[in-house]
């Protein structure tokens, strides 16, 4: 068979199965691309679709076979050159062709946005186009989630974003992921650059700065902290401040009043250093969520607030974190540095689905804390067994320590118990028919029964000499601080 006959036979085969030419052209490119980890984009698929359409047309119009061959050859040449250029450029970027630096604080606060910036510099001769996504932990929200890149050769680009952590603990940002497109946009390659940045997320510290600001301007009532009149006299001068209606005339500093032309009083502080020890329950009772945060998160924020106030009053503060075992113990100490120790001891404590061993926690307390202290147990009471254990252990402290039970309310239960009252107030009017939802009514009755039982438990604690703070998780800080100030004012320790 001569060359002409062979060519005619191939022409007939190509006319009957024109997609064979498409397979012969595209298959080597696809194999090479996946081997080199360079993947086609939608543009490449669009070109392939055009070739498929032309191949179908060849079945009906064999004369278009030459056009199909030229088109497929052009597609093969263009995509191959575009892919090779992209391969060489990205290979340089994997080496020293791309510099990436991340700037982010090593510490953050729960729920408070962090500034994070990425600096990229292109050292290659190719324009860098694509998208960049930073390695963000699952509990973080990034705004924006990814950045679009368009970086000319030899230039530098600064990208900024906000990272909002929604979980405390120690985290690590390990890499930066880039999706880069070829010059014609026919290929894309995914590149990861190792870029480690440790990040510790602590409880929200904004409340502490707010308290300090309001304390300096005597506006603590704005956050629910009440001034408590002290019984007896304190001896150590603390500072001068504006006169209020609750102040004694004997404390007015007349020289400062004359100089400022405004009534000014001398404020005193107690000369004795007292001790506070927090028992933080990290068991199953603290796993419920409120406003996206666990009860343990809310409790820890309030403990830090109360500790901040106590340390500024000259007292010593310690903490024991426990569930089915002792997780952390911080001996009571005073001074500004103790606040940092409290943060380090509590920021990586999380609620566990285990039964808390109150007996071990109180035994540990008795063996390590002999001096009389204000012992604050932060927990949740949901059943009779749990309530009895908490009541027994706290009441046994009354001879040695001053016990304080901080019990967290379930807002959903309180809302459910309020349902019948809301309906009955509006029932019988012209707009609201006198109809009750039986399911919600029974649910409200059960919730009311639980709340009555709960109040009986708290009343029993009070009768046994235990101080009680009963508040919603997101409104806990002010009641705890008020209770502490009341203890200080009455010299109960």
Helices and strands as residue ranges (DSSP letters): H 3-16, H 19-36, E 39-40, H 42-60, G 62-64, H 65-92, I 93-97, E 98-104, E 107-109, E 113-122, E 128-134, E 140-143, E 147-151, E 156-165, E 169-181, E 187-202, H 206-216, G 220-223, E 236-242, G 249-251, H 254-260, E 264-269, E 275-281, G 284-286, E 289-290, E 293-294, H 295-312, E 316-322, E 326-333, H 337-346, H 358-368, E 374-379, H 384-395, E 402-409, H 411-417, H 419-426, H 438-463, E 467-472, G 473-475, H 476-490
